[in-house]
């Protein structure tokens, strides 16, 4: 067998391997959604129902709600579905104790976040609404006594809020969990006209 024949055989072998790898890659990409059993919203739905707070149990690394989560953070989640009404969140902020809220779409994309530094007079009050719900709420506003609520318009009807509290040292984990549990998350009934 001469050099040209060996080179041609090697070239055919390399092209065959590349073709098989390419087809395998394309088939894998196209079938991956069928194998993904849940989106993040469904996964979070196992921890809490819409407009209800679910606190992540203290877990060992690898079994957390959020992979690679900081063990010094106590985390809760509040899913929402605005087709059932608005979502109201309320938190009383204590001194310099870290608390954060991050608002996400069902796919997990962040659309708003804030920390305890945004509190007004020791309180955080947020209402998540659709555009139509916002119009109804604004129609009922009292001009003499305006609302102090932060009103958010999410990009989707469904989503979730992560609530995080920091335990500076291991012994403060219970106190951080108490702060997370003190955040109220509930349905905001809205009368649309």
N, C-alpha and C positions, 0 to 999 in steps of 0.2 A: 504494500500500500504506500503510495507516494504522499508527499507533504500536502499537495493540493487536495487529495481525497480526505486526508485527516482533517484538514482545515474546514472543508465543506461539511464533514460529519459533525465536527464540533459546533459549527455555526448552526446546523439544523437542530442539534441537541439544545443549544442555548435558546433558539427561537421557540422550540417546543416548550421548554421550561417557562419562558416568559409568557407564552400564550396561556398555559395552564394556570400560572400565577395570576395573570390578569383576569381570566374568567372566574377564578376562585374569589378574587378580591371583589369583583362586580357583584357576583351572586351573594357574597357575604353582606355587602353594603345594602343590597336590595331586600334581603330577608331579615336583617337585623331588627327592624321595627316589629315584625311578627313574633320575635323571640323576647322582646322587651315586654315583660308582663304588666308593668305599671308605669305611669308617668309619676312625677314627683308629687303632684296634687293627690293622686290616689294613694300614694305611699303615706303622705301626711294625714290623709283621711282615716288611716288606721289608728292614729294617735288622738285625733280630735275631730268632732263633727263641725260643720260650718257654724261660726259665731260662738264657739266654745273653746276655752283655753285647754290645751293639753300640754302638760309639763313632761319633758323628756326625762325618763328615769335615769338615775346615775348609772352610767354604763362604762364598761371597760373599753380601752382602745380597740377599734375595729367593729364594735357593736353600737356605735352612736348613731343618732338620727342624721347628723352631718358628719361625713367622713373627716378624719383628722381634726375633729373639734378640740378646742382647748379644754383640758379638764378643769381649769379654773373658772369656766363659764357655765352657768346654769342656764338652760335654754328651754323655752316653751314655744308653742306654735298655736296660732289661731287662724284656721282656714276661713275663707269667706266666699259667699255666693250672693252677689248683689241682686240676682233675680228674686230673692226672698226678702229683700229690703237692704237698707244700709248697714254698715258695720260701725259700731261705736267702741272705741278703746279709751280707757281712762287709767292713768297711773299717778299715784302720789309719789313724788320724788323726795327722798330723804337726804339732805346734806350733799356730801360728795360721793355717794354710793353709786357706782356706774350702773346705768341701765340704758339699753338701746333697743330700738324697734326698727326693723327693716321690712319693707313691703315688697312682695314678689308676685310675678305672674304665675300661672299654673306650671309653666315650664321652668320656673326658678329664676327668671330674670328680675333683677332688682329695679324697682321704679321709684322708690323713695326710702330714705333712712333718716333717723334722727337719734340723738342721745338725750340723757337727762339734762344736758346744758340748755336744751330748748324749752325746758319747763317754765311756765309762767306762774308765779306765786306758788311754787311747789307742786304744780299739777301739769299733766299732759293730757289733753282731751283732743281726740282725733275722730273724725267721722269719714268713712270711705263711702263714696256715693257714685251713682251713674250721673250723667248730665241731666237727665229728666228728674232724678231724685233731688239733685242740687237745686234745680229750678223751684221745685215744690218747697224745699227747706228755706230758700231765700225769700219766697213769697210770704212765709210766715215769720220772717225776721222782724224783730222790734228795733226800729231805728233809734229809739231812746236808750235801749239797753242792748247793744250789739253782741252777738255770740262771740265767745272767745275760742271756739272750736277751730282746729285746723281741719280744713275740708280737702280731701284728696279725691281726684278723679283717676282711677286706675285705667290702664289701657285695655283691660279685659274684665268681664263680669265676675270671674272667679280668680282666686289667688290665695295667698297666705301671708301672715305676718310672723316673723321670728321676734321673740322677746328674749333679750339676753341680760343677765346680771353677772357681775364679776365677784368672785370670792377671792379676795386678796391673798388669803392663806387658807390652808385646808380646813381649819376649824370654822371658817366663816361660810362654808358651803350651805349649811342649813339656813343661815340668815339670807344668803343670796337666793335660795329657793323660795323663801318667804316673800321676798321682794317680787320675784317673778310671778308667784301665785296671786299676789295682791293686785296685779294688773287685771282690770275687768275687760272682757271681750264679749260683746253681745250684739244682738240684732237691734237695729235702730228702726222702729216702725215709722214709715213715711206715708202720708196720705198724698197721693199724686192726683192732680185734678185733670 
